[in-house]
Amino acid sequence: MRGRSIAYAAVSLLFLAPASAQSGADSVLRRDQGIVTYEVAGAAPQSLTASINVSANVIATTAIASLATLQLADSSEIRIGDRTTVEVGDLRAAAAANPGGGTIKLTRGAVRFNIVHPTGARSNFKFVTPTSQLAVRGTLGYFISGPGGDQLYCVRCEPGDVSVTVGTQTYSVQSGQTLNALVRNGQRSTAIVANRTVNNPAIDQFLGGVSPFGESFANGNDPTLSGSGGRP
């Protein structure tokens, strides 16, 4: 009888477990280093020590010299740089409407995204910042946002897979190109330049402190003023 009671208690605890921590959740938020906090479905912020399954709205924030990763159900990966806040919408609802899809609000900071190429012609992720909206499908790159604007650095972006909307203008960016959508004294400027000309510490933090072309982050410059990846 006692064994049966214990079994019933175990089953009851299973059904009382928070949905965000159950093994059936679609995506995983993982702390890679430093201090990472998260909020799930409007709950109070909590410190992340290892990883947690997430299926509802989640906000992740990293401190100085901290990194995190959001691994999505379709194997897409979004790495989160230091001093960065990202807010991801309802992942299950997005998946139901468009597998692997979702809107990610980048309040400030830097992300490295590796998005699995979907079937069909729709973009399967949208990054939103105070300056621009970035729609991507099947791409690898970096996106940085700060009070000085946005920078999109395309590593692998096939024609038609990336579009950036700044104000009323939409731009197409391809592999080897960087789009700078900057704000200075209230004035916007947009330009597409070669990746070879870019050395942003916000990107270098994902590569051990060097740029994709081997230059030290100490010699770099972040035109977005995000503060991510820079020295404390």
KESE-962037 format. One record per residue (C-alpha): x, y, z; residue number from 1. Coordinates in Angstrom, 3 decimals. Layout:
% residues N
DRENRO         px         py         pz   num
DRENRO          X          Y          Z   NUM
...
This chain:
% residues 232
DRENRO         px         py         pz   num
DRENRO      0.000      0.000      0.000     1
DRENRO      2.814      2.359      0.897     2
DRENRO      4.527      1.669     -2.442     3
DRENRO      1.298      2.421     -4.286     4
DRENRO      0.947      5.736     -2.400     5
DRENRO      4.478      6.727     -3.369     6
DRENRO      3.736      5.906     -6.991     7
DRENRO      0.565      8.032     -6.915     8
DRENRO      2.537     10.912     -5.358     9
DRENRO      5.176     10.694     -8.071    10
DRENRO      2.546     10.845    -10.791    11
DRENRO      0.886     13.836     -9.110    12
DRENRO      4.197     15.711     -8.972    13
DRENRO      4.760     15.022    -12.653    14
DRENRO      1.477     16.679    -13.607    15
DRENRO      2.183     19.620    -11.299    16
DRENRO      5.595     20.325    -12.872    17
DRENRO      5.879     23.719    -14.667    18
DRENRO      5.237     23.468    -18.394    19
DRENRO      8.483     25.307    -19.189    20
DRENRO     10.526     22.580    -17.503    21
DRENRO      8.884     19.534    -19.028    22
DRENRO     10.779     17.406    -21.518    23
DRENRO      8.095     17.983    -24.157    24
DRENRO      8.965     21.654    -24.615    25
DRENRO     10.090     22.646    -28.100    26
DRENRO     13.250     24.659    -27.478    27
DRENRO     16.153     24.839    -25.036    28
DRENRO     17.735     27.948    -23.496    29
DRENRO     21.275     27.191    -22.282    30
DRENRO     23.783     29.185    -20.256    31
DRENRO     27.206     28.917    -21.862    32
DRENRO     29.153     31.159    -19.489    33
DRENRO     28.754     33.957    -16.954    34
DRENRO     25.467     35.251    -15.573    35
DRENRO     22.288     34.592    -17.549    36
DRENRO     18.740     35.345    -16.382    37
DRENRO     15.433     34.405    -17.974    38
DRENRO     11.732     35.131    -17.657    39
DRENRO      9.150     32.617    -18.874    40
DRENRO      5.522     33.544    -19.570    41
DRENRO      5.593     36.650    -17.386    42
DRENRO      7.117     34.989    -14.301    43
DRENRO      9.771     36.727    -12.184    44
DRENRO     13.341     36.701    -13.598    45
DRENRO     15.402     33.695    -12.564    46
DRENRO     19.072     32.825    -12.766    47
DRENRO     19.933     30.150    -15.329    48
DRENRO     22.566     27.704    -14.090    49
DRENRO     22.513     25.128    -16.891    50
DRENRO     19.605     24.877    -19.349    51
DRENRO     15.816     24.952    -19.390    52
DRENRO     13.186     23.822    -21.871    53
DRENRO     10.994     26.674    -23.091    54
DRENRO      7.815     26.621    -25.116    55
DRENRO      6.116     29.929    -24.223    56
DRENRO      7.292     33.538    -24.298    57
DRENRO     10.821     33.836    -22.916    58
DRENRO     13.098     36.812    -22.243    59
DRENRO     16.821     36.089    -21.856    60
DRENRO     19.360     38.600    -20.541    61
DRENRO     23.128     38.206    -20.269    62
DRENRO     25.561     40.091    -18.054    63
DRENRO     29.140     41.216    -18.802    64
DRENRO     31.328     38.417    -20.227    65
DRENRO     28.320     36.089    -20.449    66
DRENRO     26.956     33.967    -23.286    67
DRENRO     23.826     31.894    -23.843    68
DRENRO     22.265     29.789    -26.608    69
DRENRO     18.669     29.294    -27.692    70
DRENRO     18.395     25.938    -29.492    71
DRENRO     15.136     25.742    -31.428    72
DRENRO     13.079     22.688    -32.273    73
DRENRO     14.055     22.712    -35.964    74
DRENRO     17.775     22.725    -34.960    75
DRENRO     18.136     26.451    -35.678    76
DRENRO     20.475     28.090    -33.182    77
DRENRO     20.622     31.618    -31.807    78
DRENRO     23.677     32.438    -29.709    79
DRENRO     23.271     35.409    -27.382    80
DRENRO     26.218     37.697    -26.693    81
DRENRO     27.062     39.495    -23.478    82
DRENRO     25.078     42.511    -22.268    83
DRENRO     22.201     41.435    -24.506    84
DRENRO     18.440     41.140    -24.028    85
DRENRO     16.293     39.109    -26.406    86
DRENRO     12.574     38.419    -26.223    87
DRENRO     11.177     35.439    -28.116    88
DRENRO      7.465     35.079    -28.836    89
DRENRO      5.310     32.007    -28.260    90
DRENRO      7.445     29.310    -29.870    91
DRENRO      4.717     26.679    -30.079    92
DRENRO      2.202     29.049    -31.654    93
DRENRO      4.828     30.186    -34.158    94
DRENRO      5.698     26.601    -34.991    95
DRENRO      2.055     25.740    -35.574    96
DRENRO      1.657     28.584    -38.070    97
DRENRO      5.087     28.242    -39.671    98
DRENRO      7.448     25.446    -38.553    99
DRENRO     10.562     26.850    -36.926   100
DRENRO      9.164     30.381    -37.150   101
DRENRO      8.966     33.183    -34.658   102
DRENRO      9.628     36.820    -33.897   103
DRENRO     12.646     37.746    -31.803   104
DRENRO     12.895     41.191    -30.267   105
DRENRO     16.503     42.297    -29.830   106
DRENRO     16.287     45.113    -27.321   107
DRENRO     20.029     45.697    -27.252   108
DRENRO     23.134     43.590    -27.790   109
DRENRO     24.324     40.958    -30.256   110
DRENRO     23.253     37.561    -31.552   111
DRENRO     24.762     34.985    -33.882   112
DRENRO     22.027     33.153    -35.757   113
DRENRO     22.194     29.928    -37.721   114
DRENRO     18.726     29.368    -39.172   115
DRENRO     17.802     26.083    -40.842   116
DRENRO     16.529     26.605    -44.382   117
DRENRO     12.765     25.960    -44.493   118
DRENRO     10.653     24.581    -47.284   119
DRENRO      8.605     27.118    -49.219   120
DRENRO      9.244     30.786    -49.835   121
DRENRO      8.381     32.302    -46.443   122
DRENRO     10.942     33.792    -44.102   123
DRENRO     10.889     31.717    -40.947   124
DRENRO     12.354     34.225    -38.470   125
DRENRO     12.001     37.932    -37.910   126
DRENRO     14.330     39.970    -35.695   127
DRENRO     12.867     43.284    -34.529   128
DRENRO     14.824     46.203    -33.049   129
DRENRO     14.007     49.876    -32.406   130
DRENRO     15.742     50.671    -35.737   131
DRENRO     14.862     47.876    -38.171   132
DRENRO     13.188     44.563    -38.927   133
DRENRO     15.225     41.647    -40.247   134
DRENRO     13.485     38.728    -41.988   135
DRENRO     15.662     35.642    -42.522   136
DRENRO     15.355     32.105    -43.832   137
DRENRO     18.162     29.569    -43.978   138
DRENRO     20.964     31.969    -43.079   139
DRENRO     24.075     32.298    -40.934   140
DRENRO     25.119     35.699    -39.654   141
DRENRO     25.366     38.229    -36.838   142
DRENRO     22.922     40.945    -35.831   143
DRENRO     23.868     43.773    -33.470   144
DRENRO     21.648     46.545    -32.130   145
DRENRO     22.270     49.552    -29.915   146
DRENRO     21.399     53.227    -29.490   147
DRENRO     23.556     53.954    -32.547   148
DRENRO     21.520     51.677    -34.828   149
DRENRO     21.861     48.159    -36.235   150
DRENRO     24.465     46.090    -38.051   151
DRENRO     23.733     42.890    -39.985   152
DRENRO     26.773     40.806    -40.946   153
DRENRO     25.945     38.050    -43.460   154
DRENRO     28.162     34.967    -43.487   155
DRENRO     25.860     32.716    -45.510   156
DRENRO     22.849     34.518    -46.973   157
DRENRO     21.572     33.258    -50.309   158
DRENRO     19.759     35.650    -52.671   159
DRENRO     16.228     36.262    -51.436   160
DRENRO     16.818     34.798    -47.977   161
DRENRO     17.471     38.068    -46.110   162
DRENRO     15.621     41.368    -46.152   163
DRENRO     16.056     44.305    -43.811   164
DRENRO     13.412     47.006    -43.466   165
DRENRO     14.582     50.394    -42.194   166
DRENRO     11.802     52.947    -42.096   167
DRENRO     10.003     52.595    -45.412   168
DRENRO     12.966     51.092    -47.283   169
DRENRO     13.739     47.383    -47.648   170
DRENRO     17.239     46.092    -48.429   171
DRENRO     18.491     42.701    -49.615   172
DRENRO     21.780     41.485    -48.120   173
DRENRO     23.828     38.528    -49.374   174
DRENRO     26.832     36.459    -48.304   175
DRENRO     29.928     38.555    -47.680   176
DRENRO     27.967     41.751    -47.135   177
DRENRO     27.253     43.857    -44.031   178
DRENRO     24.385     46.307    -43.747   179
DRENRO     24.833     49.282    -41.425   180
DRENRO     21.592     51.028    -40.460   181
DRENRO     22.908     53.746    -38.179   182
DRENRO     21.430     56.664    -36.259   183
DRENRO     23.464     59.786    -35.525   184
DRENRO     21.949     62.956    -34.049   185
DRENRO     18.500     61.734    -34.983   186
DRENRO     19.481     61.175    -38.617   187
DRENRO     19.420     57.714    -40.241   188
DRENRO     21.981     56.439    -42.734   189
DRENRO     22.060     53.047    -44.422   190
DRENRO     24.930     51.457    -46.322   191
DRENRO     25.996     47.992    -47.476   192
DRENRO     29.734     47.279    -47.191   193
DRENRO     32.030     44.264    -47.583   194
DRENRO     32.481     42.014    -44.540   195
DRENRO     36.240     42.397    -44.932   196
DRENRO     35.949     46.032    -43.835   197
DRENRO     34.160     45.156    -40.571   198
DRENRO     35.750     44.374    -37.204   199
DRENRO     33.062     44.625    -34.534   200
DRENRO     33.859     43.376    -30.992   201
DRENRO     30.196     42.346    -30.688   202
DRENRO     30.896     39.783    -33.432   203
DRENRO     34.391     38.890    -32.252   204
DRENRO     33.118     37.681    -28.855   205
DRENRO     31.618     34.618    -30.574   206
DRENRO     34.985     33.818    -32.186   207
DRENRO     37.336     33.946    -29.210   208
DRENRO     38.075     37.670    -29.429   209
DRENRO     39.084     37.880    -33.084   210
DRENRO     37.157     38.934    -36.173   211
DRENRO     36.163     36.457    -38.903   212
DRENRO     39.308     37.684    -40.681   213
DRENRO     41.606     37.177    -37.673   214
DRENRO     41.814     40.770    -36.429   215
DRENRO     41.845     41.458    -32.678   216
DRENRO     38.676     42.810    -31.072   217
DRENRO     40.868     45.435    -29.369   218
DRENRO     41.271     47.125    -32.742   219
DRENRO     37.587     46.912    -33.566   220
DRENRO     34.690     49.326    -33.537   221
DRENRO     30.973     48.880    -32.857   222
DRENRO     29.043     51.530    -34.817   223
DRENRO     25.778     50.506    -33.145   224
DRENRO     27.143     51.397    -29.659   225
DRENRO     25.586     48.188    -28.307   226
DRENRO     28.347     47.648    -25.731   227
DRENRO     28.185     43.904    -26.348   228
DRENRO     31.516     42.121    -26.599   229
DRENRO     33.495     45.180    -25.533   230
DRENRO     35.697     45.548    -22.523   231
DRENRO     33.887     45.884    -19.147   232
